[in-house]
Amino acid sequence: MKVLIVGANGQIGKHLTSFIKEHNDLEAKVMIRKEEQASYFKDLGAETAVVDLEEDVNAIAKAAEGVDAIVFTAGSGPNTGADKTMLVDLDGAVKTIEAAKEAGVKRFVMISSYDTTREAIQSAPSSFSPYVAAKHYADEWLRATDLDYTIIHPGALTNDQGIGKVNAATRVERNEIPREDVASVIVATLENDATIGKEFQVVTGTEPIKESINSL
């Protein structure tokens, strides 16, 4: 399975690319924003496509040509304003979904936020609510498609070393999770067609990742 990683230059994306390199049945193609980011991924044996998420759907669809799955793990980051959040986390996600349809890519894995319900938008601090709203509507857009989607809702992300154990279910108690383990969860999700049409929250826990994902 050839996988296009959108937002590959982020920390989850870098971990995911490294894991795919070691996986016999997966191959990585990365979508990055700047040419100077390419050498890191070429050293990992990944094909690169330089496309900015603020470009149009056709540019993203071209990057998606020839792949079997798309993982959307892009984000505007914590230091940008609501304008960039809407352009990347919402519009960028929607354009990537539309690009998947245009390129004939059925499998789509969305890395969302822990809680993207309407209630979460209303209760979020004003500085965070645009992000939750963006994720809410991006998730809604994906659910309304006929793509073979999975939506992953990780807990608070950390840069700790992964421990390889999580709790994953429709609802889990709020907790942290290392970005490295989120990348491992993505791999386990891609390996398991039973995750198609599902969404789940995932945090650090006690069950090995593959077993946890297989039990969803």
Secondary structure as the mmCIF struct_conf table of DSSP 4:
data_model
#
loop_
_struct_conf.conf_type_id
_struct_conf.id
_struct_conf.beg_label_comp_id
_struct_conf.beg_label_asym_id
_struct_conf.beg_label_seq_id
_struct_conf.end_label_comp_id
_struct_conf.end_label_asym_id
_struct_conf.end_label_seq_id
STRN STRN1 LYS A 2 VAL A 6
TURN_TY1_P TURN_TY1_P1 GLY A 7 ASN A 9
BEND BEND1 GLY A 10 GLY A 10
HELX_RH_AL_P HELX_RH_AL_P1 GLN A 11 LYS A 21
TURN_TY1_P TURN_TY1_P2 GLU A 22 GLU A 22
TURN_TY1_P TURN_TY1_P3 ASN A 24 ASP A 25
STRN STRN2 GLU A 27 ILE A 32
BEND BEND2 ARG A 33 ARG A 33
HELX_RH_3T_P HELX_RH_3T_P1 GLU A 35 GLN A 37
HELX_RH_AL_P HELX_RH_AL_P2 ALA A 38 LYS A 42
TURN_TY1_P TURN_TY1_P4 ASP A 43 GLY A 45
STRN STRN3 GLU A 47 VAL A 50
TURN_TY1_P TURN_TY1_P5 LEU A 53 GLU A 54
BEND BEND3 GLU A 55 GLU A 55
HELX_RH_AL_P HELX_RH_AL_P3 VAL A 57 ALA A 63
TURN_TY1_P TURN_TY1_P6 ALA A 64 GLY A 66
BEND BEND4 ASP A 68 ASP A 68
STRN STRN4 ALA A 69 PHE A 72
TURN_TY1_P TURN_TY1_P7 PRO A 78 ASN A 79
BEND BEND5 THR A 80 THR A 80
HELX_RH_AL_P HELX_RH_AL_P4 ALA A 82 THR A 85
HELX_RH_PI_P HELX_RH_PI_P1 MET A 86 LEU A 90
HELX_RH_AL_P HELX_RH_AL_P5 ASP A 91 ALA A 103
TURN_TY1_P TURN_TY1_P8 GLY A 104 GLY A 104
STRN STRN5 ARG A 107 ILE A 111
BEND BEND6 TYR A 114 TYR A 114
BEND BEND7 THR A 117 THR A 117
HELX_RH_AL_P HELX_RH_AL_P6 ARG A 118 SER A 123
BEND BEND8 ALA A 124 ALA A 124
TURN_TY1_P TURN_TY1_P9 SER A 126 PHE A 128
HELX_RH_AL_P HELX_RH_AL_P7 SER A 129 ARG A 143
TURN_TY1_P TURN_TY1_P10 ALA A 144 ALA A 144
BEND BEND9 THR A 145 THR A 145
BEND BEND10 LEU A 147 LEU A 147
STRN STRN6 ASP A 148 PRO A 154
STRN STRN7 ALA A 156 THR A 158
BEND BEND11 ASP A 160 ASP A 160
HELX_LH_PP_P HELX_LH_PP_P1 GLN A 161 GLY A 162
BEND BEND12 GLY A 164 GLY A 164
STRN STRN8 LYS A 165 ALA A 169
BEND BEND13 THR A 170 ARG A 171
STRN STRN9 GLU A 176 PRO A 178
HELX_RH_AL_P HELX_RH_AL_P8 ARG A 179 GLU A 191
HELX_RH_3T_P HELX_RH_3T_P2 ASP A 193 THR A 195
TURN_TY1_P TURN_TY1_P11 ILE A 196 GLY A 197
STRN STRN10 LYS A 198 THR A 204
BEND BEND14 THR A 206 THR A 206
STRN STRN11 GLU A 207 PRO A 208
HELX_RH_AL_P HELX_RH_AL_P9 ILE A 209 ASN A 214
TURN_TY1_P TURN_TY1_P12 SER A 215 SER A 215
#
